[in-house]
Amino acid sequence: MVKALLGKKIGMTQVFGEAGKRVPVTVLQVGPCTVTQVKTAETDTVAAVQIGFGERKRKHTTKPPLGHFENAGVSPKRVLRDVPPEGGEMPQLGQEIGVGIFEGISRVDVIGLSKGRGFAGFVKRHHFRGSPETHGGRFGRRAGSIGSTTSPGRVFRGKRMPGHMGAARVTVRNLEVIKLDPEKNLMLVKGSVAGYNGSYVLVRKAVGRGGQGAQAQAQA
């Protein structure tokens, strides 16, 4: 079928394991995703499956994507992504794919957009200590010296400086899948996921242990 699905971050909660140990989990709504285009290497250079997630009102959709959705025979979607196919069987246009494709997968990678923090300084953005508040400390949370004098006489590229923080693509790898609910398309993963509640995420089978790599080894 496919190796990844679009979803939404619902929020965080906690569950208790068999030994009574408390486990922090993030609740994700994974799917249902609708196939809006099937790409092949002959016609589109690369083999991929375009999936859509989330409903969008028809009046809020421009004509080019609206025609694309009509050709696929599906309603307008909010988010579109190309995901790699898995196995020799390609899905059909308009087919709905749910969280059930992750049955038997113990670990996943979750890709999201981190929370935007706007312009941030050294201390918040890079966890610098700053100067002492007493005993002669003079510059507080400011940077202090950022370079040398005559040689080399410039600031090196990549120097950690104040600037825009957050709103960046973040991939959290090898998250343990605690529970799947195929009826409600919910997935509980151990730990935190980048982004605010309600933000869109891409959930894929982990390349490493417990994911598609381990599944391929088991089949071999």
C-alpha positions as CSV (number, residue, x, y, z in Angstrom):
1,M,0.0,0.0,0.0
2,V,1.9,3.1,1.3
3,K,4.6,3.8,3.8
4,A,3.2,6.9,5.4
5,L,-0.1,8.7,6.1
6,L,-1.1,12.3,7.0
7,G,-2.7,13.0,10.3
8,K,-3.3,15.6,13.0
9,K,-1.9,16.0,16.5
10,I,-4.7,15.8,19.0
11,G,-2.7,16.3,22.3
12,M,-0.9,14.6,25.1
13,T,-2.1,12.3,27.8
14,Q,-0.9,9.3,29.8
15,V,-1.5,5.6,29.9
16,F,-0.5,2.9,32.3
17,G,1.4,-0.2,31.2
18,E,1.0,-3.8,32.4
19,A,3.4,-3.2,35.3
20,G,1.5,-0.1,36.4
21,K,4.1,2.3,35.0
22,R,2.9,5.6,33.8
23,V,3.7,6.3,30.1
24,P,3.4,9.8,28.5
25,V,1.8,9.5,25.1
26,T,0.8,11.8,22.2
27,V,-2.5,11.1,20.6
28,L,-2.5,11.3,16.8
29,Q,-5.4,11.1,14.4
30,V,-3.8,9.2,11.4
31,G,-6.1,9.2,8.4
32,P,-8.4,8.5,6.8
33,C,-6.4,9.7,3.8
34,T,-7.8,9.7,0.3
35,V,-5.7,8.8,-2.8
36,T,-5.9,11.8,-5.1
37,Q,-3.2,10.8,-7.7
38,V,-1.1,7.7,-8.5
39,K,2.2,8.5,-10.1
40,T,4.4,6.1,-12.0
41,A,8.0,6.2,-13.1
42,E,7.0,6.2,-16.8
43,T,4.7,9.2,-16.6
44,D,5.8,11.2,-13.6
45,T,9.5,10.3,-13.3
46,V,9.0,8.7,-9.8
47,A,6.6,6.2,-8.4
48,A,4.5,7.8,-5.7
49,V,1.0,8.1,-4.3
50,Q,-0.5,11.5,-3.6
51,I,-2.8,11.4,-0.6
52,G,-5.1,14.1,0.8
53,F,-6.2,14.7,4.4
54,G,-8.8,17.0,5.9
55,E,-11.9,18.4,4.2
56,R,-11.9,21.8,2.6
57,K,-15.0,23.8,1.5
58,R,-15.4,23.9,-2.2
59,K,-15.9,27.7,-2.2
60,H,-12.5,28.1,-0.6
61,T,-10.7,26.0,-3.2
62,T,-9.3,27.6,-6.3
63,K,-10.0,26.2,-9.8
64,P,-6.7,24.4,-10.5
65,P,-6.7,22.2,-7.5
66,L,-10.5,21.8,-7.7
67,G,-10.1,20.4,-11.2
68,H,-7.5,18.0,-9.8
69,F,-9.8,16.7,-7.2
70,E,-12.7,16.4,-9.6
71,N,-10.5,14.2,-11.9
72,A,-9.8,12.0,-9.0
73,G,-13.4,11.9,-8.0
74,V,-12.8,13.1,-4.5
75,S,-13.9,16.1,-2.4
76,P,-11.4,19.0,-1.9
77,K,-8.7,18.3,0.7
78,R,-6.7,20.6,3.0
79,V,-3.3,18.9,2.8
80,L,-1.7,16.9,0.0
81,R,1.5,14.9,0.2
82,D,3.4,12.5,-2.0
83,V,4.3,9.3,-0.1
84,P,6.2,6.3,-1.4
85,P,4.3,3.1,-2.2
86,E,5.0,-0.2,-0.4
87,G,4.9,-3.5,-2.2
88,G,3.8,-4.2,-5.7
89,E,0.2,-3.3,-5.3
90,M,-0.7,0.4,-6.0
91,P,-3.9,1.9,-4.5
92,Q,-6.7,3.1,-6.6
93,L,-7.9,6.7,-7.1
94,G,-10.4,7.7,-4.5
95,Q,-9.4,4.9,-2.2
96,E,-9.4,5.7,1.6
97,I,-6.5,4.5,3.7
98,G,-6.7,4.4,7.5
99,V,-4.4,3.8,10.4
100,G,-4.8,0.1,9.9
101,I,-1.7,0.0,7.6
102,F,0.4,0.4,10.8
103,E,-0.9,-2.9,12.3
104,G,2.2,-4.9,13.5
105,I,4.5,-1.8,13.3
106,S,6.1,-1.1,16.7
107,R,7.9,2.2,15.8
108,V,7.1,5.2,13.6
109,D,8.7,8.4,12.6
110,V,6.6,11.6,13.0
111,I,7.3,14.7,11.0
112,G,5.7,18.0,12.0
113,L,6.2,21.8,12.2
114,S,7.6,23.0,15.5
115,K,5.9,25.8,17.3
116,G,6.9,29.3,16.1
117,R,8.5,31.5,18.8
118,G,9.2,34.5,16.7
119,F,12.4,36.5,17.3
120,A,14.4,35.0,20.2
121,G,17.7,35.9,21.9
122,F,20.7,33.9,22.8
123,V,19.4,32.5,26.1
124,K,16.0,31.3,24.8
125,R,17.2,30.2,21.3
126,H,20.5,28.6,22.1
127,H,20.4,28.1,26.0
128,F,23.3,30.4,26.6
129,R,23.9,31.2,30.3
130,G,24.4,35.0,30.0
131,S,26.4,37.0,32.5
132,P,26.3,36.8,36.3
133,E,23.6,39.0,37.9
134,T,26.2,40.1,40.6
135,H,30.0,40.3,41.0
136,G,30.6,42.6,38.0
137,G,28.1,41.0,35.5
138,R,27.4,43.8,33.1
139,F,25.5,42.5,30.0
140,G,22.7,40.3,31.4
141,R,21.1,38.2,28.6
142,R,23.0,39.9,25.8
143,A,25.5,38.1,23.7
144,G,28.8,39.6,24.7
145,S,31.7,39.2,22.2
146,I,30.9,37.3,19.0
147,G,34.3,37.5,17.3
148,S,38.0,38.3,17.6
149,T,39.9,41.5,16.8
150,T,42.3,41.8,13.9
151,S,42.5,38.2,12.9
152,P,40.3,36.9,11.4
153,G,38.4,40.2,11.9
154,R,35.0,38.8,11.1
155,V,32.2,36.7,12.4
156,F,32.3,33.1,11.3
157,R,29.4,31.7,9.3
158,G,27.1,29.6,11.4
159,K,27.7,31.6,14.6
160,R,24.8,31.1,17.0
161,M,23.0,34.4,17.1
162,P,19.6,35.8,18.0
163,G,17.0,35.3,15.3
164,H,13.8,33.5,14.3
165,M,13.1,30.5,16.5
166,G,10.8,27.6,15.7
167,A,8.3,27.0,12.8
168,A,10.8,24.5,11.3
169,R,10.3,21.0,10.0
170,V,11.1,18.5,12.8
171,T,11.4,14.7,12.5
172,V,11.1,12.6,15.7
173,R,12.4,9.2,14.9
174,N,11.6,5.7,16.3
175,L,8.6,6.6,18.5
176,E,7.1,3.6,20.1
177,V,3.6,2.8,19.1
178,I,1.6,2.2,22.3
179,K,-1.9,1.6,20.9
180,L,-3.9,1.7,17.6
181,D,-7.6,2.3,17.3
182,P,-8.5,1.5,13.7
183,E,-12.2,2.4,14.2
184,K,-11.4,6.0,15.2
185,N,-8.1,6.2,13.2
186,L,-6.2,7.0,16.4
187,M,-2.6,6.2,17.3
188,L,-0.9,6.6,20.6
189,V,2.9,7.1,20.5
190,K,5.3,7.3,23.4
191,G,6.7,10.7,24.0
192,S,6.2,14.1,22.4
193,V,5.7,15.3,18.9
194,A,6.6,18.6,17.4
195,G,3.8,21.1,16.8
196,Y,0.8,22.5,18.5
197,N,-2.5,20.7,19.1
198,G,-4.4,20.5,15.8
199,S,-1.3,20.8,13.6
200,Y,-0.8,18.4,10.7
201,V,1.8,15.7,10.8
202,L,3.2,13.0,8.6
203,V,3.5,9.5,10.2
204,R,5.7,7.0,8.4
205,K,6.9,3.5,9.2
206,A,10.3,3.9,10.9
207,V,13.3,3.0,8.8
208,G,15.1,1.5,11.7
209,R,14.0,-1.0,14.3
210,G,10.4,-1.9,14.5
211,G,9.5,-0.1,11.3
212,Q,9.6,-1.1,7.6
213,G,13.2,-2.2,7.9
214,A,12.5,-4.7,10.6
215,Q,9.3,-5.8,8.8
216,A,11.3,-6.5,5.6
217,Q,13.9,-8.5,7.6
218,A,11.1,-10.6,9.2
219,Q,9.6,-11.3,5.8
220,A,13.0,-12.4,4.5
